[in-house]
């Protein structure tokens, strides 16, 4: 039975609501401008959902699938690069420039014009030209295109056959979330169960580079600063004499995140900061010059005993979401064993809401992406359970308005002696 279409009055109410939020439109690039635009998008989608009938849904889903495949193909075949940044190009010239059969270009290009990713010069066709979306997907500099590739190559390719993965695992009757990095949808796709995900990624340096550049593009969703007051970690004179570390960046890569924190909070001393990661990453950090020379660079496996004791803060950004609850608890236990009563653990990641909206759905997207590798994004309650199992009390979730990521703060649980 077909679902009823909205009445004229219901449509007018939706249009009125859309007009209402449209009055708050601004082209400002700050967070307030972003939130205002997202609110308009949310109301516009409410109107679209009301007007669309369920029988249209498979066609729209098919369009989404075709668009993803066409974009990935056009990037791979350098079709987007062959379209001039200004002006247009004919199908014949585009075929000559790329070596791609004209009919293949036309069939995939037809989809991308239908979605608005590309455009044509005439209402009934014409030459192809860029839109703001396709221009943003050019790979001549880090940008949205790299994030798309990271999601497509490291998530979509491994999760499109998730139902087959469940069959292979004998989980059709008792399906479970992937919780083992060595036996995940990612390793299943590569027929390499037992091999670490990062080892599999490293087999294709180009895809690994795209992934790294793409992940750099999520700073807006998971900001480095702007939520927790890192300035509160400043040592007293006595703590400086005792050699207390103000911040330990656990699994901090080359140090770009720690650099951002130190630059934003000059009251912190670089000599009281520690960067930890795998030995090979630390060696690169030593030569990259990203961090001030006073910062301590330390090779460390966060699954092993934490060597820095009693630091003011143990900070991890975009680390825990790579791991299942069981592994994440073990990581936190290593930190808890090193913490003093004045220490805190700061986990900076997506913090899923109880119900996602247009403003924070990127958190749910990232959750499904890391699922391919056996990872998991979490709600505040999810973090509370992890912390509790490791002997840590969740004391606050620091958020920036309109941002899906946050900073989860924990301290050692109080004992009867405290």
Protein Blocks (a to p, Z undefined) as FASTA:
>chain_A
ZZddddfklmmmmmmmmmmmmmmgcfbfbfklmmmmmmmmmmmmmmmmmmpcfklmmmmm
mmmmmmmmmmmmmmmnommmmpcfbhcddfklmmmmnopafklmmmmmmmmmmnomaccf
bfnlpjddddfklmmmpckbgcfklmmmmmmmmmmmmmmmmmmmmmmnopmmmcccdfbf
klcfklmmnopghiafklmmmmmmmlmmmmmmmmmmmmmmmcfbhpacfklmpccfklmm
nopafbdcehklnolmmmmmmmmmmmbcfklpccdddfklmmmmmmnomacfklccdddd
fkbccfbghiabdcdehklmmpcfklmmmmmmmmmmmpcfkbccddddddddfbdcfklm
mmmmmmmmmmmnopacddfklmmmmmmmnopacfbdcddehiabdcddddddddfkZZ
